Amino acid sequence: MAGRQFVSTGTVWEKRAGYSRAVRVGDQIFVSGTTATDPQGNVVGPSDPAAQARYIMELIAGALAEVESGIPDVVRWRCYLVNADHWMQVADVMGEHFRDVRPASTLYEVSRLVGDEYLVEIEVDAIAGSGS
């Protein structure tokens, strides 16, 4: 596989900020920080960090699938929370996806995300074909 493969979000922000939902170079895949935003631009689960994390993981799984990969190939995830007290709710969701995959992980508390209703943002790195 030569060059880069891009996954688009389809939003106006992609071109303005110069990013892609995901980029694959060789067997390495990098999925951008992802928030719980539906195709119409609405926040999913505005007061529910677990609902946001669950929706975000659906978006991430879709991005990975577009570059012929999947959740089992994830080797690292990073999660940004505006309230560290939500970590257990989000950890339970992450465990649903990664319990058997066991990637490296980091969880951060941040002062805010791109909008006040966003509680969670997640990004992942994967190596295609590395999953079981």
N, C-alpha and C positions, 0 to 999 in steps of 0.2 A: 504494500500500500504506500504509494508515494504522496508526499505533500500532506496537506491538512484536510480533514473532513470537518465541516461545521454543522451544528444543529442550531436552527434559528428559533427564537421565541416568537417572532412575528410582530413584536411591538416596535413602536417608533423609537424607543429608548436604545435599542440595539445599535442602530446606526449613529445616533447622537452621541452615545457614550463609547462606541467602538468595542462592543463585546459580542459574544455568542452564548447561547444557552450551554453549549458544550463544544469542545474541540478535541478531535482525535488526531494524534500524530503517531504513526506506527501502531504499537499496541498500547500506548498511553492515552488515557482519556481524562479530561478535566471538565467537570460540570460546575458552572458558575454558581455563586450564591443564589439560592432560589427561595422565593417567598410564596406564601399561599395566595396567589393571585389567579383567578379563573380567566378564561379566554375573553370575557367581557371587561376585565380590569377590576373586578370586585374582589375584596378580601374574603377568603374562605375562613370561617371560624374566628371572627374578630375578637372574641373573648375566651377562646379555647386553645391553649397551646398544643394540646394533643391533636386536636382536629387539624390545626395548621401543619404540624409535623407530618401527619398522615397524608395530607394532600400534597405537601412538598415531596414526600417520598414517591408518590405516584408520578409527579412531574419528572423527578430524577430518573425513575425507572424507565419512563417513556423516552427521555433524552438518551439514556444508555442504549436502549433498544434501537434507536435510530442510527447508532454507529456500531451495530452488531455486537453489543455487550449486554451486561445485566448486573443486577445487584450482587450476585456471587463474585463478580470481578472487582468489587470495590475494595481498595486497600487502605483508604483513609477517608474519614468524614470529619467535618468541622461544623459545629452548631453554634449559632449566635442567638442568645436570649436577652430580652430586655429586662427580665426578672429571673435571677438565678433560682428563686424559689420554685420555678416551674420545671426544674431540671428532672425531677422524678417522672413527671407526666410525659415529658419528651423522651426520656431514657426508655420508658416502657415501649414507646412507638419504635424507637431505634432498635430495641431488642427484638421486636417482631420481625424486622428486616435483616438484622445482622447477627443474631444470636449464634448461628452456625458459621457465619462468614468471618467474624472476629477481626475486623480491620482496626488499625490504629485510629484513635479518635481524640478530639479536643472539644471542649465546651467552654464558651466564653460568655460572660455577661457584658453587654454593651449598653451605652446610655440610650440609644434609640436606633431604630432601623428606618427605612425609607418612608414610612408612614406610621402614624400613631396607632393604628389598629394591628400593625404587624408585631407579633410577639416572638417569632422564630424565623431564622434564615439558616439554610443548610447548604453546604457545598461538599462535593465528593471528588476523589481521584480514584481511577480504576486502571487496571491493566487487563486488557482484553485477553480472554482465554485462561486467566489465572484462577478462576473460580472452580469449585468442585462440581 
